[in-house]
């Protein structure tokens, strides 16, 4: 990964980013990423939607 130009920081360093102190204002039924949630919290225009769950996966879940 480093050969590709990635750098790494500790979790402690990452959590110092102000983004983690923002309130969570977007709750959805499915699993969009935090990047999308933060964008929506900032009221940025987004065409992103919750991912569609394939019918066979949903059927397996519904059997639980």
CHARMM-style PDB file with segment names, atoms N, HN, CA, C and O in Angstrom:
ATOM      1  N   UNK     1       0.835  -1.188   0.000  1.00  0.00      PROA
ATOM      2  CA  UNK     1       0.000   0.000   0.000  1.00  0.00      PROA
ATOM      3  C   UNK     1       0.884   1.259   0.000  1.00  0.00      PROA
ATOM      4  O   UNK     1       0.601   2.226  -0.706  1.00  0.00      PROA
ATOM      5  N   UNK     2       1.935   1.228   0.785  1.00  0.00      PROA
ATOM      6  HN  UNK     2       2.165   0.442   1.359  1.00  0.00      PROA
ATOM      7  CA  UNK     2       2.813   2.404   0.823  1.00  0.00      PROA
ATOM      8  C   UNK     2       3.452   2.664  -0.539  1.00  0.00      PROA
ATOM      9  O   UNK     2       3.683   3.816  -0.906  1.00  0.00      PROA
ATOM     10  N   UNK     3       3.739   1.589  -1.295  1.00  0.00      PROA
ATOM     11  HN  UNK     3       3.551   0.654  -0.996  1.00  0.00      PROA
ATOM     12  CA  UNK     3       4.296   1.753  -2.636  1.00  0.00      PROA
ATOM     13  C   UNK     3       3.330   2.494  -3.549  1.00  0.00      PROA
ATOM     14  O   UNK     3       3.748   3.126  -4.520  1.00  0.00      PROA
ATOM     15  N   UNK     4       2.058   2.419  -3.246  1.00  0.00      PROA
ATOM     16  HN  UNK     4       1.718   1.906  -2.458  1.00  0.00      PROA
ATOM     17  CA  UNK     4       1.048   3.119  -4.038  1.00  0.00      PROA
ATOM     18  C   UNK     4       0.824   4.542  -3.541  1.00  0.00      PROA
ATOM     19  O   UNK     4       0.003   5.268  -4.100  1.00  0.00      PROA
ATOM     20  N   UNK     5       1.541   4.948  -2.503  1.00  0.00      PROA
ATOM     21  HN  UNK     5       2.208   4.359  -2.049  1.00  0.00      PROA
ATOM     22  CA  UNK     5       1.438   6.321  -2.028  1.00  0.00      PROA
ATOM     23  C   UNK     5       0.549   6.524  -0.816  1.00  0.00      PROA
ATOM     24  O   UNK     5       0.334   7.657  -0.384  1.00  0.00      PROA
ATOM     25  N   UNK     6       0.028   5.431  -0.261  1.00  0.00      PROA
ATOM     26  HN  UNK     6       0.202   4.511  -0.612  1.00  0.00      PROA
ATOM     27  CA  UNK     6      -0.803   5.552   0.932  1.00  0.00      PROA
ATOM     28  C   UNK     6       0.087   5.806   2.146  1.00  0.00      PROA
ATOM     29  O   UNK     6       1.204   5.297   2.233  1.00  0.00      PROA
ATOM     30  N   UNK     7      -0.420   6.587   3.058  1.00  0.00      PROA
ATOM     31  HN  UNK     7      -1.327   7.000   2.987  1.00  0.00      PROA
ATOM     32  CA  UNK     7       0.257   6.764   4.345  1.00  0.00      PROA
ATOM     33  C   UNK     7      -0.709   6.341   5.434  1.00  0.00      PROA
ATOM     34  O   UNK     7      -1.921   6.295   5.220  1.00  0.00      PROA
ATOM     35  N   UNK     8      -0.176   6.037   6.582  1.00  0.00      PROA
ATOM     36  HN  UNK     8       0.809   6.075   6.755  1.00  0.00      PROA
ATOM     37  CA  UNK     8      -0.997   5.524   7.668  1.00  0.00      PROA
ATOM     38  C   UNK     8      -0.801   6.367   8.916  1.00  0.00      PROA
ATOM     39  O   UNK     8       0.287   6.875   9.188  1.00  0.00      PROA
ATOM     40  N   UNK     9      -1.891   6.500   9.671  1.00  0.00      PROA
ATOM     41  HN  UNK     9      -2.775   6.087   9.450  1.00  0.00      PROA
ATOM     42  CA  UNK     9      -1.842   7.182  10.960  1.00  0.00      PROA
ATOM     43  C   UNK     9      -2.517   6.281  11.981  1.00  0.00      PROA
ATOM     44  O   UNK     9      -3.197   5.320  11.622  1.00  0.00      PROA
ATOM     45  N   UNK    10      -2.326   6.595  13.236  1.00  0.00      PROA
ATOM     46  HN  UNK    10      -1.774   7.376  13.528  1.00  0.00      PROA
ATOM     47  CA  UNK    10      -2.944   5.791  14.285  1.00  0.00      PROA
ATOM     48  C   UNK    10      -4.426   6.137  14.400  1.00  0.00      PROA
ATOM     49  O   UNK    10      -4.874   7.182  13.929  1.00  0.00      PROA
ATOM     50  N   UNK    11      -5.171   5.245  15.032  1.00  0.00      PROA
ATOM     51  HN  UNK    11      -4.807   4.396  15.415  1.00  0.00      PROA
ATOM     52  CA  UNK    11      -6.583   5.508  15.278  1.00  0.00      PROA
ATOM     53  C   UNK    11      -6.737   6.769  16.128  1.00  0.00      PROA
ATOM     54  O   UNK    11      -7.627   7.585  15.887  1.00  0.00      PROA
ATOM     55  N   UNK    12      -5.883   6.917  17.099  1.00  0.00      PROA
ATOM     56  HN  UNK    12      -5.160   6.254  17.294  1.00  0.00      PROA
ATOM     57  CA  UNK    12      -5.933   8.102  17.967  1.00  0.00      PROA
ATOM     58  C   UNK    12      -5.792   9.383  17.136  1.00  0.00      PROA
ATOM     59  O   UNK    12      -6.505  10.358  17.374  1.00  0.00      PROA
ATOM     60  N   UNK    13      -4.893   9.382  16.185  1.00  0.00      PROA
ATOM     61  HN  UNK    13      -4.313   8.590  15.992  1.00  0.00      PROA
ATOM     62  CA  UNK    13      -4.717  10.550  15.317  1.00  0.00      PROA
ATOM     63  C   UNK    13      -5.945  10.759  14.428  1.00  0.00      PROA
ATOM     64  O   UNK    13      -6.406  11.887  14.252  1.00  0.00      PROA
ATOM     65  N   UNK    14      -6.463   9.681  13.877  1.00  0.00      PROA
ATOM     66  HN  UNK    14      -6.088   8.765  14.019  1.00  0.00      PROA
ATOM     67  CA  UNK    14      -7.620   9.784  12.987  1.00  0.00      PROA
ATOM     68  C   UNK    14      -8.830  10.359  13.712  1.00  0.00      PROA
ATOM     69  O   UNK    14      -9.561  11.181  13.158  1.00  0.00      PROA
ATOM     70  N   UNK    15      -9.039   9.927  14.948  1.00  0.00      PROA
ATOM     71  HN  UNK    15      -8.446   9.259  15.398  1.00  0.00      PROA
ATOM     72  CA  UNK    15     -10.218  10.367  15.696  1.00  0.00      PROA
ATOM     73  C   UNK    15     -10.137  11.826  16.129  1.00  0.00      PROA
ATOM     74  O   UNK    15     -11.110  12.364  16.657  1.00  0.00      PROA
ATOM     75  N   UNK    16      -9.011  12.467  15.917  1.00  0.00      PROA
ATOM     76  HN  UNK    16      -8.220  12.031  15.487  1.00  0.00      PROA
ATOM     77  CA  UNK    16      -8.883  13.891  16.231  1.00  0.00      PROA
ATOM     78  C   UNK    16      -9.526  14.764  15.152  1.00  0.00      PROA
ATOM     79  O   UNK    16      -9.727  15.962  15.354  1.00  0.00      PROA
ATOM     80  N   UNK    17      -9.846  14.164  14.015  1.00  0.00      PROA
ATOM     81  HN  UNK    17      -9.683  13.191  13.851  1.00  0.00      PROA
ATOM     82  CA  UNK    17     -10.488  14.903  12.930  1.00  0.00      PROA
ATOM     83  C   UNK    17     -11.847  15.398  13.408  1.00  0.00      PROA
ATOM     84  O   UNK    17     -12.593  14.650  14.040  1.00  0.00      PROA
ATOM     85  N   UNK    18     -12.171  16.639  13.113  1.00  0.00      PROA
ATOM     86  HN  UNK    18     -11.566  17.247  12.599  1.00  0.00      PROA
ATOM     87  CA  UNK    18     -13.421  17.245  13.588  1.00  0.00      PROA
ATOM     88  C   UNK    18     -14.655  16.525  13.069  1.00  0.00      PROA
ATOM     89  O   UNK    18     -15.728  16.652  13.659  1.00  0.00      PROA
ATOM     90  N   UNK    19     -14.533  15.787  12.005  1.00  0.00      PROA
ATOM     91  HN  UNK    19     -13.661  15.684  11.526  1.00  0.00      PROA
ATOM     92  CA  UNK    19     -15.707  15.093  11.456  1.00  0.00      PROA
ATOM     93  C   UNK    19     -16.326  14.147  12.481  1.00  0.00      PROA
ATOM     94  O   UNK    19     -17.538  13.935  12.476  1.00  0.00      PROA
ATOM     95  N   UNK    20     -15.508  13.581  13.352  1.00  0.00      PROA
ATOM     96  HN  UNK    20     -14.523  13.753  13.356  1.00  0.00      PROA
ATOM     97  CA  UNK    20     -16.015  12.625  14.334  1.00  0.00      PROA
ATOM     98  C   UNK    20     -16.739  13.287  15.505  1.00  0.00      PROA
ATOM     99  O   UNK    20     -17.357  12.596  16.314  1.00  0.00      PROA
ATOM    100  N   UNK    21     -16.671  14.598  15.605  1.00  0.00      PROA
ATOM    101  HN  UNK    21     -16.169  15.160  14.948  1.00  0.00      PROA
ATOM    102  CA  UNK    21     -17.399  15.288  16.673  1.00  0.00      PROA
ATOM    103  C   UNK    21     -18.739  15.834  16.185  1.00  0.00      PROA
ATOM    104  O   UNK    21     -19.497  16.403  16.970  1.00  0.00      PROA
ATOM    105  N   UNK    22     -19.031  15.669  14.920  1.00  0.00      PROA
ATOM    106  HN  UNK    22     -18.415  15.206  14.282  1.00  0.00      PROA
ATOM    107  CA  UNK    22     -20.303  16.158  14.378  1.00  0.00      PROA
ATOM    108  C   UNK    22     -21.456  15.273  14.837  1.00  0.00      PROA
ATOM    109  O   UNK    22     -21.293  14.063  14.997  1.00  0.00      PROA
ATOM    110  N   UNK    23     -22.616  15.879  15.048  1.00  0.00      PROA
ATOM    111  HN  UNK    23     -22.748  16.862  14.919  1.00  0.00      PROA
ATOM    112  CA  UNK    23     -23.778  15.068  15.428  1.00  0.00      PROA
ATOM    113  C   UNK    23     -24.247  14.219  14.253  1.00  0.00      PROA
ATOM    114  O   UNK    23     -24.098  14.603  13.093  1.00  0.00      PROA
ATOM    115  N   UNK    24     -24.804  13.084  14.565  1.00  0.00      PROA
ATOM    116  HN  UNK    24     -24.925  12.771  15.507  1.00  0.00      PROA
ATOM    117  CA  UNK    24     -25.365  12.218  13.523  1.00  0.00      PROA
ATOM    118  C   UNK    24     -26.802  12.647  13.293  1.00  0.00      PROA
ATOM    119  O   UNK    24     -27.625  12.576  14.206  1.00  0.00      PROA
ATOM    120  N   UNK    25     -27.110  13.086  12.096  1.00  0.00      PROA
ATOM    121  HN  UNK    25     -26.441  13.144  11.355  1.00  0.00      PROA
ATOM    122  CA  UNK    25     -28.447  13.575  11.788  1.00  0.00      PROA
ATOM    123  C   UNK    25     -29.149  12.740  10.723  1.00  0.00      PROA
ATOM    124  O   UNK    25     -30.325  12.966  10.440  1.00  0.00      PROA
ATOM    125  N   UNK    26     -28.459  11.798  10.142  1.00  0.00      PROA
ATOM    126  HN  UNK    26     -27.503  11.614  10.372  1.00  0.00      PROA
ATOM    127  CA  UNK    26     -29.031  11.010   9.061  1.00  0.00      PROA
ATOM    128  C   UNK    26     -29.117   9.562   9.504  1.00  0.00      PROA
ATOM    129  O   UNK    26     -28.102   8.920   9.771  1.00  0.00      PROA
ATOM    130  N   UNK    27     -30.337   9.058   9.578  1.00  0.00      PROA
ATOM    131  HN  UNK    27     -31.162   9.580   9.361  1.00  0.00      PROA
ATOM    132  CA  UNK    27     -30.576   7.669   9.936  1.00  0.00      PROA
ATOM    133  C   UNK    27     -31.310   7.031   8.761  1.00  0.00      PROA
ATOM    134  O   UNK    27     -32.325   7.557   8.306  1.00  0.00      PROA
ATOM    135  N   UNK    28     -30.808   5.910   8.271  1.00  0.00      PROA
ATOM    136  HN  UNK    28     -29.983   5.483   8.641  1.00  0.00      PROA
ATOM    137  CA  UNK    28     -31.455   5.234   7.157  1.00  0.00      PROA
ATOM    138  C   UNK    28     -31.678   3.775   7.527  1.00  0.00      PROA
ATOM    139  O   UNK    28     -31.108   3.266   8.493  1.00  0.00      PROA
ATOM    140  N   UNK    29     -32.508   3.122   6.749  1.00  0.00      PROA
ATOM    141  HN  UNK    29     -32.971   3.535   5.965  1.00  0.00      PROA
ATOM    142  CA  UNK    29     -32.840   1.729   7.045  1.00  0.00      PROA
ATOM    143  C   UNK    29     -31.759   0.763   6.596  1.00  0.00      PROA
ATOM    144  O   UNK    29     -31.664  -0.342   7.130  1.00  0.00      PROA
ATOM    145  N   UNK    30     -30.947   1.153   5.630  1.00  0.00      PROA
ATOM    146  HN  UNK    30     -31.024   2.051   5.196  1.00  0.00      PROA
ATOM    147  CA  UNK    30     -29.918   0.265   5.113  1.00  0.00      PROA
ATOM    148  C   UNK    30     -28.539   0.867   5.332  1.00  0.00      PROA
ATOM    149  O   UNK    30     -28.393   1.860   6.045  1.00  0.00      PROA
ATOM    150  N   UNK    31     -27.543   0.273   4.726  1.00  0.00      PROA
ATOM    151  HN  UNK    31     -27.661  -0.533   4.146  1.00  0.00      PROA
ATOM    152  CA  UNK    31     -26.180   0.607   5.073  1.00  0.00      PROA
ATOM    153  C   UNK    31     -25.406   1.507   4.149  1.00  0.00      PROA
ATOM    154  O   UNK    31     -24.459   1.041   3.515  1.00  0.00      PROA
ATOM    155  N   UNK    32     -25.760   2.784   4.035  1.00  0.00      PROA
ATOM    156  HN  UNK    32     -26.530   3.162   4.550  1.00  0.00      PROA
ATOM    157  CA  UNK    32     -24.902   3.686   3.289  1.00  0.00      PROA
ATOM    158  C   UNK    32     -23.697   4.024   4.149  1.00  0.00      PROA
ATOM    159  O   UNK    32     -23.747   3.887   5.371  1.00  0.00      PROA
ATOM    160  N   UNK    33     -22.637   4.454   3.530  1.00  0.00      PROA
ATOM    161  HN  UNK    33     -22.597   4.565   2.537  1.00  0.00      PROA
ATOM    162  CA  UNK    33     -21.402   4.700   4.269  1.00  0.00      PROA
ATOM    163  C   UNK    33     -21.471   6.000   5.075  1.00  0.00      PROA
ATOM    164  O   UNK    33     -22.327   6.854   4.848  1.00  0.00      PROA
ATOM    165  N   UNK    34     -20.551   6.115   6.012  1.00  0.00      PROA
ATOM    166  HN  UNK    34     -19.855   5.421   6.198  1.00  0.00      PROA
ATOM    167  CA  UNK    34     -20.478   7.342   6.815  1.00  0.00      PROA
ATOM    168  C   UNK    34     -20.142   8.543   5.946  1.00  0.00      PROA
ATOM    169  O   UNK    34     -20.588   9.655   6.228  1.00  0.00      PROA
ATOM    170  N   UNK    35     -19.366   8.332   4.901  1.00  0.00      PROA
ATOM    171  HN  UNK    35     -19.004   7.428   4.673  1.00  0.00      PROA
ATOM    172  CA  UNK    35     -19.061   9.454   4.010  1.00  0.00      PROA
ATOM    173  C   UNK    35     -20.338  10.032   3.432  1.00  0.00      PROA
ATOM    174  O   UNK    35     -20.470  11.251   3.325  1.00  0.00      PROA
ATOM    175  N   UNK    36     -21.274   9.185   3.060  1.00  0.00      PROA
ATOM    176  HN  UNK    36     -21.167   8.194   3.147  1.00  0.00      PROA
ATOM    177  CA  UNK    36     -22.550   9.657   2.529  1.00  0.00      PROA
ATOM    178  C   UNK    36     -23.381  10.321   3.628  1.00  0.00      PROA
ATOM    179  O   UNK    36     -24.013  11.351   3.393  1.00  0.00      PROA
ATOM    180  N   UNK    37     -23.381   9.738   4.819  1.00  0.00      PROA
ATOM    181  HN  UNK    37     -22.868   8.901   5.010  1.00  0.00      PROA
ATOM    182  CA  UNK    37     -24.140  10.330   5.928  1.00  0.00      PROA
ATOM    183  C   UNK    37     -23.619  11.723   6.270  1.00  0.00      PROA
ATOM    184  O   UNK    37     -24.400  12.650   6.487  1.00  0.00      PROA
ATOM    185  N   UNK    38     -22.291  11.864   6.318  1.00  0.00      PROA
ATOM    186  HN  UNK    38     -21.657  11.110   6.143  1.00  0.00      PROA
ATOM    187  CA  UNK    38     -21.721  13.183   6.621  1.00  0.00      PROA
ATOM    188  C   UNK    38     -22.086  14.190   5.546  1.00  0.00      PROA
ATOM    189  O   UNK    38     -22.381  15.347   5.847  1.00  0.00      PROA
ATOM    190  N   UNK    39     -22.068  13.760   4.312  1.00  0.00      PROA
ATOM    191  HN  UNK    39     -21.828  12.820   4.068  1.00  0.00      PROA
ATOM    192  CA  UNK    39     -22.434  14.651   3.209  1.00  0.00      PROA
ATOM    193  C   UNK    39     -23.887  15.111   3.357  1.00  0.00      PROA
ATOM    194  O   UNK    39     -24.200  16.283   3.149  1.00  0.00      PROA
ATOM    195  N   UNK    40     -24.755  14.189   3.713  1.00  0.00      PROA
ATOM    196  HN  UNK    40     -24.501  13.237   3.882  1.00  0.00      PROA
ATOM    197  CA  UNK    40     -26.168  14.530   3.893  1.00  0.00      PROA
ATOM    198  C   UNK    40     -26.356  15.424   5.117  1.00  0.00      PROA
ATOM    199  O   UNK    40     -27.178  16.340   5.087  1.00  0.00      PROA
ATOM    200  N   UNK    41     -25.605  15.171   6.195  1.00  0.00      PROA
ATOM    201  HN  UNK    41     -24.937  14.427   6.219  1.00  0.00      PROA
ATOM    202  CA  UNK    41     -25.688  16.010   7.383  1.00  0.00      PROA
ATOM    203  C   UNK    41     -25.305  17.447   7.047  1.00  0.00      PROA
ATOM    204  O   UNK    41     -25.884  18.390   7.586  1.00  0.00      PROA
ATOM    205  N   UNK    42     -24.336  17.613   6.161  1.00  0.00      PROA
ATOM    206  HN  UNK    42     -23.866  16.847   5.723  1.00  0.00      PROA
ATOM    207  CA  UNK    42     -23.914  18.947   5.734  1.00  0.00      PROA
ATOM    208  C   UNK    42     -24.852  19.554   4.697  1.00  0.00      PROA
ATOM    209  O   UNK    42     -24.583  20.625   4.153  1.00  0.00      PROA
ATOM    210  N   UNK    43     -25.972  18.847   4.425  1.00  0.00      PROA
ATOM    211  HN  UNK    43     -26.191  17.977   4.867  1.00  0.00      PROA
ATOM    212  CA  UNK    43     -26.983  19.314   3.471  1.00  0.00      PROA
ATOM    213  C   UNK    43     -26.404  19.533   2.078  1.00  0.00      PROA
ATOM    214  O   UNK    43     -26.798  20.454   1.361  1.00  0.00      PROA
ATOM    215  N   UNK    44     -25.466  18.672   1.713  1.00  0.00      PROA
ATOM    216  HN  UNK    44     -25.146  17.924   2.296  1.00  0.00      PROA
ATOM    217  CA  UNK    44     -24.909  18.720   0.367  1.00  0.00      PROA
ATOM    218  C   UNK    44     -25.815  17.892  -0.544  1.00  0.00      PROA
ATOM    219  O   UNK    44     -26.374  16.879  -0.125  1.00  0.00      PROA
ATOM    220  N   UNK    45     -25.949  18.325  -1.765  1.00  0.00      PROA
ATOM    221  HN  UNK    45     -25.494  19.148  -2.106  1.00  0.00      PROA
ATOM    222  CA  UNK    45     -26.775  17.601  -2.725  1.00  0.00      PROA
ATOM    223  C   UNK    45     -26.151  16.237  -2.966  1.00  0.00      PROA
ATOM    224  O   UNK    45     -24.953  16.111  -3.218  1.00  0.00      PROA
ATOM    225  N   UNK    46     -26.987  15.235  -2.881  1.00  0.00      PROA
ATOM    226  HN  UNK    46     -27.960  15.337  -2.676  1.00  0.00      PROA
ATOM    227  CA  UNK    46     -26.493  13.882  -3.064  1.00  0.00      PROA
ATOM    228  C   UNK    46     -27.519  13.063  -3.816  1.00  0.00      PROA
ATOM    229  O   UNK    46     -28.712  13.104  -3.512  1.00  0.00      PROA
ATOM    230  N   UNK    47     -27.051  12.330  -4.787  1.00  0.00      PROA
ATOM    231  HN  UNK    47     -26.082  12.297  -5.034  1.00  0.00      PROA
ATOM    232  CA  UNK    47     -27.935  11.428  -5.515  1.00  0.00      PROA
ATOM    233  C   UNK    47     -27.779  10.005  -5.003  1.00  0.00      PROA
ATOM    234  O   UNK    47     -28.324   9.062  -5.578  1.00  0.00      PROA
ATOM    235  N   UNK    48     -27.040   9.863  -3.935  1.00  0.00      PROA
ATOM    236  HN  UNK    48     -26.597  10.628  -3.468  1.00  0.00      PROA
ATOM    237  CA  UNK    48     -26.779   8.538  -3.389  1.00  0.00      PROA
ATOM    238  C   UNK    48     -28.010   8.007  -2.682  1.00  0.00      PROA
ATOM    239  O   UNK    48     -28.731   8.752  -2.018  1.00  0.00      PROA
ATOM    240  N   UNK    49     -28.240   6.728  -2.828  1.00  0.00      PROA
ATOM    241  HN  UNK    49     -27.654   6.122  -3.368  1.00  0.00      PROA
ATOM    242  CA  UNK    49     -29.375   6.075  -2.195  1.00  0.00      PROA
ATOM    243  C   UNK    49     -28.876   4.840  -1.467  1.00  0.00      PROA
ATOM    244  O   UNK    49     -27.762   4.373  -1.702  1.00  0.00      PROA
ATOM    245  N   UNK    50     -29.702   4.323  -0.591  1.00  0.00      PROA
ATOM    246  HN  UNK    50     -30.608   4.702  -0.401  1.00  0.00      PROA
ATOM    247  CA  UNK    50     -29.364   3.059   0.059  1.00  0.00      PROA
ATOM    248  C   UNK    50     -29.164   1.998  -1.008  1.00  0.00      PROA
ATOM    249  O   UNK    50     -29.885   1.983  -2.006  1.00  0.00      PROA
ATOM    250  N   UNK    51     -28.207   1.120  -0.818  1.00  0.00      PROA
ATOM    251  HN  UNK    51     -27.621   1.132  -0.008  1.00  0.00      PROA
ATOM    252  CA  UNK    51     -28.012   0.066  -1.812  1.00  0.00      PROA
ATOM    253  C   UNK    51     -29.206  -0.881  -1.845  1.00  0.00      PROA
ATOM    254  O   UNK    51     -29.836  -1.138  -0.819  1.00  0.00      PROA
ATOM    255  N   UNK    52     -29.509  -1.394  -3.030  1.00  0.00      PROA
ATOM    256  HN  UNK    52     -28.998  -1.186  -3.864  1.00  0.00      PROA
ATOM    257  CA  UNK    52     -30.585  -2.373  -3.147  1.00  0.00      PROA
ATOM    258  C   UNK    52     -30.075  -3.730  -2.695  1.00  0.00      PROA
ATOM    259  O   UNK    52     -28.967  -4.137  -3.045  1.00  0.00      PROA
ATOM    260  N   UNK    53     -30.883  -4.419  -1.924  1.00  0.00      PROA
ATOM    261  HN  UNK    53     -31.783  -4.088  -1.640  1.00  0.00      PROA
ATOM    262  CA  UNK    53     -30.514  -5.741  -1.439  1.00  0.00      PROA
ATOM    263  C   UNK    53     -31.025  -6.763  -2.446  1.00  0.00      PROA
ATOM    264  O   UNK    53     -32.216  -6.780  -2.756  1.00  0.00      PROA
ATOM    265  N   UNK    54     -30.136  -7.620  -2.963  1.00  0.00      PROA
ATOM    266  HN  UNK    54     -29.168  -7.606  -2.712  1.00  0.00      PROA
ATOM    267  CA  UNK    54     -30.596  -8.641  -3.909  1.00  0.00      PROA
ATOM    268  C   UNK    54     -31.685  -9.514  -3.278  1.00  0.00      PROA
ATOM    269  O   UNK    54     -31.630  -9.820  -2.087  1.00  0.00      PROA
ATOM    270  N   UNK    55     -32.660  -9.906  -4.075  1.00  0.00      PROA
ATOM    271  HN  UNK    55     -32.704  -9.657  -5.043  1.00  0.00      PROA
ATOM    272  CA  UNK    55     -33.808 -10.668  -3.575  1.00  0.00      PROA
ATOM    273  C   UNK    55     -33.384 -11.948  -2.862  1.00  0.00      PROA
ATOM    274  O   UNK    55     -33.968 -12.301  -1.837  1.00  0.00      PROA
ATOM    275  N   UNK    56     -32.369 -12.657  -3.390  1.00  0.00      PROA
ATOM    276  HN  UNK    56     -31.895 -12.370  -4.223  1.00  0.00      PROA
ATOM    277  CA  UNK    56     -31.952 -13.907  -2.744  1.00  0.00      PROA
ATOM    278  C   UNK    56     -31.329 -13.648  -1.368  1.00  0.00      PROA
ATOM    279  O   UNK    56     -31.490 -14.459  -0.456  1.00  0.00      PROA
ATOM    280  N   UNK    57     -30.637 -12.551  -1.216  1.00  0.00      PROA
ATOM    281  HN  UNK    57     -30.506 -11.892  -1.957  1.00  0.00      PROA
ATOM    282  CA  UNK    57     -30.052 -12.199   0.081  1.00  0.00      PROA
ATOM    283  C   UNK    57     -31.162 -11.802   1.051  1.00  0.00      PROA
ATOM    284  O   UNK    57     -31.150 -12.213   2.212  1.00  0.00      PROA
ATOM    285  N   UNK    58     -32.115 -11.011   0.583  1.00  0.00      PROA
ATOM    286  HN  UNK    58     -32.125 -10.678  -0.360  1.00  0.00      PROA
ATOM    287  CA  UNK    58     -33.239 -10.595   1.427  1.00  0.00      PROA
ATOM    288  C   UNK    58     -34.033 -11.806   1.885  1.00  0.00      PROA
ATOM    289  O   UNK    58     -34.451 -11.874   3.041  1.00  0.00      PROA
ATOM    290  N   UNK    59     -34.246 -12.774   0.979  1.00  0.00      PROA
ATOM    291  HN  UNK    59     -33.906 -12.718   0.040  1.00  0.00      PROA
ATOM    292  CA  UNK    59     -34.994 -13.984   1.326  1.00  0.00      PROA
ATOM    293  C   UNK    59     -34.285 -14.768   2.443  1.00  0.00      PROA
ATOM    294  O   UNK    59     -34.931 -15.268   3.364  1.00  0.00      PROA
ATOM    295  N   UNK    60     -32.970 -14.866   2.351  1.00  0.00      PROA
ATOM    296  HN  UNK    60     -32.445 -14.460   1.603  1.00  0.00      PROA
ATOM    297  CA  UNK    60     -32.215 -15.551   3.408  1.00  0.00      PROA
ATOM    298  C   UNK    60     -32.350 -14.812   4.733  1.00  0.00      PROA
ATOM    299  O   UNK    60     -32.492 -15.438   5.783  1.00  0.00      PROA
ATOM    300  N   UNK    61     -32.308 -13.515   4.688  1.00  0.00      PROA
ATOM    301  HN  UNK    61     -32.193 -13.006   3.834  1.00  0.00      PROA
ATOM    302  CA  UNK    61     -32.452 -12.721   5.902  1.00  0.00      PROA
ATOM    303  C   UNK    61     -33.843 -12.897   6.498  1.00  0.00      PROA
ATOM    304  O   UNK    61     -33.989 -13.044   7.712  1.00  0.00      PROA
ATOM    305  N   UNK    62     -34.858 -12.883   5.651  1.00  0.00      PROA
ATOM    306  HN  UNK    62     -34.740 -12.764   4.666  1.00  0.00      PROA
ATOM    307  CA  UNK    62     -36.240 -13.004   6.121  1.00  0.00      PROA
ATOM    308  C   UNK    62     -36.529 -14.341   6.776  1.00  0.00      PROA
ATOM    309  O   UNK    62     -37.457 -14.440   7.578  1.00  0.00      PROA
ATOM    310  N   UNK    63     -35.760 -15.372   6.457  1.00  0.00      PROA
ATOM    311  HN  UNK    63     -35.006 -15.292   5.806  1.00  0.00      PROA
ATOM    312  CA  UNK    63     -35.949 -16.691   7.055  1.00  0.00      PROA
ATOM    313  C   UNK    63     -35.544 -16.735   8.520  1.00  0.00      PROA
ATOM    314  O   UNK    63     -35.956 -17.636   9.251  1.00  0.00      PROA
ATOM    315  N   UNK    64     -34.745 -15.776   8.953  1.00  0.00      PROA
ATOM    316  HN  UNK    64     -34.411 -15.044   8.359  1.00  0.00      PROA
ATOM    317  CA  UNK    64     -34.231 -15.779  10.328  1.00  0.00      PROA
ATOM    318  C   UNK    64     -35.341 -15.750  11.353  1.00  0.00      PROA
ATOM    319  OT1 UNK    64     -35.071 -15.748  12.554  1.00  0.00      PROA
TER     320      UNK     64
END
